[in-house]
């Protein structure tokens, strides 16, 4: 086909397209029909869109905290040696990650003399708790199956929310101790726990403390009528004892971690792995020089 013929053909197509468009603009009934069809299509698709979003959310929602949840009374029994099968798990030797002699296998980091567990304080209206939950679950499930660990990790959670399992209601309730509805742990028990954590936390190095949590944080009276919130969350507390001892010393936890250690963050599986190895004292994290 010559260039002249091509131009003529293109001109014909343009004429036809213009005519069709003019006809469509004048055919109001067709426009209405198309709009109705579009609306119906969207309405019909909504259940499928909602189900797809729900499925995606469900796949990304972890229930790890719920699966590990205990009450403060359970915790007290573990401390008192009344539930050793539950409390006495593997802990680390406290080796620094800058140690050139750090072994390659985690089983070589397990303490032969000590045993213990970690209790983690969480709450419904804690965004960071929600952010790290799936990462924490992944680390726990994988590390618990490591050679030498053999499902002997012990980690438990205590929900310190004003209204457990309800973020918005918990946020609204904080501000008055009269609104506290949590049966897992009382505000008096939260005060008690804060006093136990204080010295251990304050005696740690800078990488294991955060600016938002200071000495005054542990001295707040959470039972005051005006309300002062809860134990900081997320907070990890490690308890250890010699294997020949029956009880743990509730007033002297081995380690207290409020939030993220050093320059670690909540949006990285690698960082969560480093955090939890430190929490259990397998490998103590050191901030990297920039």
QUIWO-V433438 format. One line per field, one symbol per residue. phi: phi as a letter, one per 30 degrees, with the letter a starting at -180 (. if undefined). psi: psi as a letter, one per 30 degrees, with the letter a starting at -180 (. if undefined). Layout:
phi=???
psi=???
This chain:
phi=.dddddddddddddddddddddddddcddddddddddddddddddeeddddddddddddccccdeddcdbcddeedddddidbdddcdcdbccidddcddceddcdddcdddccblaccccbadcbddeddcedddddddddddcdejdhhcdbbbbbdcddbeibddddddddkbddcdbccdadddddeedddddededddddedcbbddcbededcdcdcdedibibeebdbcbccbadddcdcccddbddabcciddhcdbccbddddddedddedidbddbdddd
psi=kleeeeeeeeeeeeeeeeeeeeeeefieeeeeeeeeeeeeeeeefeeeeeeeeeeeeefgkkgeeefgklleeeeeeeeggfiefeejaklafgkkffjfgklfkffffkkffllalkkkkllehjeeeeefeeeeeeeeeeefgkkfehhgkjklkkjglejkgjeeeeeeekfkffgkgkfekleeeeeeeeeefeeeefgllefgllffjaefefgkjffkefkgbakkkkkkjkkllkfglelljffilekjjjakkbgllggkeeeeeeeeeeeggejkkkkkk.
